[in-house]
Amino acid sequence: MPPKRKASDGASLPSKRIASGLATPASASNLSSDDDYDEDENMSEDDADMRLVQKFGAPKRDTAKKLGMNDPVSTLFRKRVENVGHVSTDFGNLDLKPDHAERPLWISPIDRSVIMESFAPTFKEAERFLINIAEPQSRVSRIHEYTITTNSLYAAVSVGLTVNDIISRLEFFSKTPLPADLKDFIIDSTKSYGRARLVLKQNKFWVESSDPVVLQTLLRDPEIRQYRVSDTDDFTVESAPTMGSLYIPGTKMAAGAKQVAPQQGAQQDENEGDMARGAEDMTATLLNEDDEDDQPDQVHAFEVLPESIQQVRERCKAIEYPLTEEYDFRNDFVNANLEIDLKPAAQIRPYQEQALSKMFGNGRARSGIIVLPCGAGKTLVGITAACTVKKGVIVLCTSAMSVNQWRDEFLRWSNVNPNDIAVFTAEHKDQFSGNTGIIISTYNMMAMNRMDKNGKPTYAHDTKKVLDFIQSREWGLMILDEVHVAPADTFKRVTYKVKAHAKLGLTATLLREDDKIDHLNFLIGPKLYEANWQELSEQGHIARVQCAEVWCPMTPEFYDKYLDQKEVNMKNLLSTMNPRKFQAAQFLIEYHEKRGDKVIVFSDNVYALERFAQKLGKVFIYGGTPQAERQQILENFRYNPSINTMFLSKIGDTSLDLPEATCLIQISSHYGSRRQEAQRLGRILRAKRRNDEGFNAFFYSLVSKDTQEMFYSSKRQAFLVDQGYAFKVITHLQGIDQLPNLAFTTLKDRVELLTKVLIDKQSDEVNEGDIDWGTVRDHPGRGGAKKKKGARYDRSGATLSEFSGGANMAYQEQNKNRNKELKKGAGNAFIRKVKRQQQKKREANRDL
Ligand SMILES: Nc1ncnc2c1ncn2[C@@H]1O[C@H](COP(=O)(O)OP(=O)(O)OP(=O)(O)O)[C@@H](O)[C@H]1O
């Protein structure tokens, strides 16, 4: 089994018992699915062994013996041979290659899943190849699992791999000869992918191919034929674009010519075998080949009607010739050039460079999706793409806050003239000054289509003006941030409205609970690149994180009520407001503040958020917090040493860039959302201190024991477990009982809290959800978490005795609102001082 990671003294979790080996919900749920791996620290050898055999079947006993299987995974196979006679898969034809121990891949002939040994000598090279052709499913430390699918092969072809590349490389890395069925599948899936492209050249749309026969095949289809502009039989013939002159700013590389040097860790030791060196050469060749050798000398094309692009795309897909989309921006002499370059200080990291090389590999901009972990710098990847294309850019984000962040990042990393950046949100409707520029907006703004009964838009005149402007022109590049979140309909509307030559989707989690992620392939393009979370963490690009689920027993009075309740919302509220959970949060906040951490506490439930924050005297932000107040809180959290904890509702889940944050505590969340869990983890992955020796960030999920929260918690962790994160279970926080001022230690306090919760719930004072950050900016003020229509605010109608029997008890809130204190001045004065210092520093640097 893999060695367990040791926490440094200062970095250990404050648990009395870390029950990592317990049948935790985290592990229980993972075992429920065939495709999921248990976290490897928790997996016994027998479990792992059985898992492999279930997945792949057992090798025939004599085959295994004959070949003297002696590497770790084959040993697991061999051990199980006799015990799994019932597994029907016949591995008799899959003789292991004599040097199989050097090769890292086990390829299942049954379901096209691939298991890769991360301890094999050629692992690095195999990984760099496999990520191009297969979907990563699980990448725990020793064993990685991938699946080869039609979409993943489509993506492979779209970055320039040929069917021969794919088969020969798979054969090379595989321990057994490649199953014939798999070869057929690869040939069938790739024979037509990528053979035709949709290209926008000089304002006209063309279907282009290096093979005229492909175009003839397409035109035999009557529907496609009707979308053709000219009805002659001739095609336009042009030289293929020349390679080698495209330079991606900030990188060592001219994309399309020489590829990146092998990544860190890929260098081979002198003593490693020929096999490893061979693999290295092969992979380097493969990466270079992507862009050089496969490039045809000539391209043929026919023009299609611009208004029928969607239909052409759909029809080509239906007849199994899906079109890839590429933008020959260097030959676009129609759209104005944008003056933009990366500042000299911007150094693109190796994985960012690799992702960009997939996009620009053949000298054009391929449309597609780049997947990088939260905090790994998707913004800079987008900005570099914009600096490469140098045409008008439109960026779409999920919230107005992200819009501002994108603007700031453009100004931070590039030399673009600030007047060339326009922001289009509910509050700002800027336009850029020159012929072209960058416009940054939200999906909601762009998808706006409110109409009155006469079909006239009901939105404001200035909004309409900007929308018309956006729709009336061509954009070189459309960047779609957090691309997984926008519903397919919104996307369709946006992609229809905005004429962009190239589309770049950015995301950390290509995950949707409604499984509509496949739509993105069609609407944007294939996944071009996906990075490995653990690898980036080992290289110090994102922080190392210790994750823990803290089990908080329900107090008897809360649990009684919980069991009595039928209403789900009420049950959720009771489990969130569980006093033991409050105590755990209080303890952890104090523990981590003392260690010098900056702590974010996440709560989806706004009622709990306010109650917890006020009781502990901490600042909080939710949908209804006015913009100025938010800004003030965020700045204080970043710079003010007396503001070390901030409570945040789900509006802070994504995009918030707070490198100061090093600890995250989750008290309430959105059911089983794997995406939310990953996005929240992302808030601490960018920790500034990540390269300090022994530094760990901390992620705690507080879960009320024996409630629905346990079930959801395990579901939420599935994605992160697959990325190699280990969730420990803490059943007791050591030292909690000695914490001075620990809240709710007496029965009276707990009953009073329960009573208060019940009264507030009954009088509809409880705002459970929150609204989108971006939307709130349309309604400044405390209108965010609106009261429900018809809600009863008159508290006098409910007496305490109705709920608790404590007729004479009066709940008194002894909370302090830290937000108000900040507003009164202390926070402001502090931030003004910090800003003055920053300004002085900037001026001093300028003088130098
Ligand atoms: N090449 C680089 N050099 C220096 N800093 C970088 C680089 N790339 C990214 N960063 C920094 O890393 C931090 C995280 O970047 P960014 O906000 O773009 O992450 P993200 O991938 O968009 O995360 P999320 O998905 O959570 O929004 C930022 O502070 C950014 O400036």
PDBQT file of the ligand as one rigid body, heavy atoms in Angstrom, charges set to zero:
ROOT
HETATM    1  N1  LIG A 901       1.654  31.462 -14.077  1.00  0.00    +0.000 N 
HETATM    2  C1  LIG A 901       1.321  32.056 -12.936  1.00  0.00    +0.000 A 
HETATM    3  N2  LIG A 901       2.232  32.764 -12.255  1.00  0.00    +0.000 NA
HETATM    4  C2  LIG A 901       1.918  33.367 -11.081  1.00  0.00    +0.000 A 
HETATM    5  N3  LIG A 901       0.688  33.333 -10.506  1.00  0.00    +0.000 NA
HETATM    6  C3  LIG A 901      -0.264  32.639 -11.135  1.00  0.00    +0.000 A 
HETATM    7  C4  LIG A 901      -0.007  31.973 -12.382  1.00  0.00    +0.000 A 
HETATM    8  N4  LIG A 901      -1.156  31.371 -12.758  1.00  0.00    +0.000 NA
HETATM    9  C5  LIG A 901      -2.075  31.649 -11.803  1.00  0.00    +0.000 A 
HETATM   10  N5  LIG A 901      -1.551  32.404 -10.836  1.00  0.00    +0.000 N 
HETATM   11  C6  LIG A 901      -2.242  32.897  -9.629  1.00  0.00    +0.000 C 
HETATM   12  O1  LIG A 901      -2.958  31.812  -9.040  1.00  0.00    +0.000 OA
HETATM   13  C7  LIG A 901      -4.161  32.281  -8.435  1.00  0.00    +0.000 C 
HETATM   14  C8  LIG A 901      -5.352  31.489  -8.920  1.00  0.00    +0.000 C 
HETATM   15  O2  LIG A 901      -5.629  31.792 -10.276  1.00  0.00    +0.000 OA
HETATM   16  P1  LIG A 901      -7.126  31.845 -10.831  1.00  0.00    +0.000 P 
HETATM   17  O3  LIG A 901      -7.992  32.698  -9.987  1.00  0.00    +0.000 OA
HETATM   18  O4  LIG A 901      -7.050  32.121 -12.271  1.00  0.00    +0.000 OA
HETATM   19  O5  LIG A 901      -7.525  30.352 -10.593  1.00  0.00    +0.000 OA
HETATM   20  P2  LIG A 901      -8.710  29.543 -11.227  1.00  0.00    +0.000 P 
HETATM   21  O6  LIG A 901      -8.081  28.367 -11.865  1.00  0.00    +0.000 OA
HETATM   22  O7  LIG A 901      -9.562  30.421 -12.067  1.00  0.00    +0.000 OA
HETATM   23  O8  LIG A 901      -9.490  29.091  -9.926  1.00  0.00    +0.000 OA
HETATM   24  P3  LIG A 901     -11.073  28.898  -9.664  1.00  0.00    +0.000 P 
HETATM   25  O9  LIG A 901     -11.518  27.754 -10.482  1.00  0.00    +0.000 OA
HETATM   26  O10 LIG A 901     -11.096  28.566  -8.226  1.00  0.00    +0.000 OA
HETATM   27  O11 LIG A 901     -11.704  30.199  -9.988  1.00  0.00    +0.000 OA
HETATM   28  C9  LIG A 901      -4.281  33.759  -8.780  1.00  0.00    +0.000 C 
HETATM   29  O12 LIG A 901      -3.869  34.505  -7.672  1.00  0.00    +0.000 OA
HETATM   30  C10 LIG A 901      -3.326  33.916  -9.940  1.00  0.00    +0.000 C 
HETATM   31  O13 LIG A 901      -2.804  35.198 -10.039  1.00  0.00    +0.000 OA
ENDROOT
TORSDOF 0
